[in-house]
Amino acid sequence: MSDRIVLRGLRLWAHVGVLERERRLGQWFELDAWFEADLAIAGRSDRLDDSLDYVEAVTAARRVAASLCCHTLEHFSEQLMDAFAEIYGACPMGLELRKCAAPIPGFDGTVAVCRSRP
């Protein structure tokens, strides 16, 4: 299947990091996610019920970010994937979760994990 719903650049505030101050203060993360689905039916019918409602994914990601306190991007991403699977079932999906300001001296880029589920 090649059809996908894609979310790009969803900013999330979460309490995630190996350092205690990262978990205590929180920081920004950015999420891209995709969900495979047959979009042809919705393309013909123009009905949201025939597609995947991406508002549900955005809402779930915000809920996970607001309630989570953990050490790793890997755990954060697993919680996001579980939340998406609760909404959409076992559809193929993937994500890239970026930490916007990693506390690495002299490093001003981002770090990320990329995950997928068949």
N, C-alpha and C positions, 0 to 999 in steps of 0.2 A: 504494500500500500504506500502511496506517495503523498497523500493528502495529510496536511497537518494544521493544527491550530498552534500559533506561536505567540508567546509572551516575551517581550524584550524590555530590559531596563527597569524592571520593577524594583524600586528601592524599599528596603526593609530595615527597620531598626531592631537590633536583637542583642541579647546579652550572651555573646559567644566569644570564647578565646581561651587560650592556655593561661594567659596572665590573669590574675585575680581582678585587676583593675578593668580589664576588658569585660569580664562578666559582671562586675559591679556597675560600671558606668554605661555599658552598651556602646554600640557603634553601628555604622551603616554597612549594609551589604547590598549587592545588586544581583538580581535573579533573571535569567533567561530560561524559559521552559518551553517544551513542545509536546504535543499530544497527537498521535496518529489516529485518524478516523476517516471513514468514507464520507467525504463532504458533498458528494454528487447529489444525494437526496435533498439535502438542505439547499444546494445550489439551484435545484429545480423548484422546490416547494417554497423557498423563502421563509421557512419556519424554524425558529430557534430550537424547538423540540426535536428536530431532525439533525441537530448538530451537538457539539459540546459547548456548553455555556462557559466562556472563559472568565466571566465575573465570579463564578464559583471558585476557580483556581486562585484568582487574586485574593478573594476573601479568605480562603483557606491558608494561603501563604502568609498573609498578615496576621491571622490568628496564631499560627505556629510561631512566627517570629516574636509576637508579643508575649507568648506564654513560656518560651524556652529559655533555659539557662544551662549552657553546656560548654565543653572545651573545644570541640573540633568542628570544622566545616563539614567533615564527613558525617557526623551525627546530625547536624542541622539539616544537611541535604537528605539524609535518610528519613527524617521526620517529615520533610516536605513531600518526598515521594510517597510515603505512606498516606499522607493527607490527600494527595492527588488520586491515589488508587482507590481511596474510599469514595471519592466523587465519581470517577470515570471508570472504575473497574480495572480490569487487567489489560487495558489498551497499551500499546507500546508508547513509551514516554521517555523524555530525557530532560536534563537541566544542566546549566552552568551556574554555580553560586560563587560570587566573587566577594572577597573581603576588600572593601574600598581603601582602607588605610592600615595595612599590616604594620605592626610595631617592630619594624626591622630598620636599624640605623642605616641611613644613607639610601634607603629604598623608597621610591615614591610611586611605584607601580601598584598593581593589584595581584593578589593570589586567588586561585580558584580551584574548585573541584568540578569535574564533569562526570555526570552519572547518567546511566540509562537503564531501562527495564524493558525486556521484550514484550 
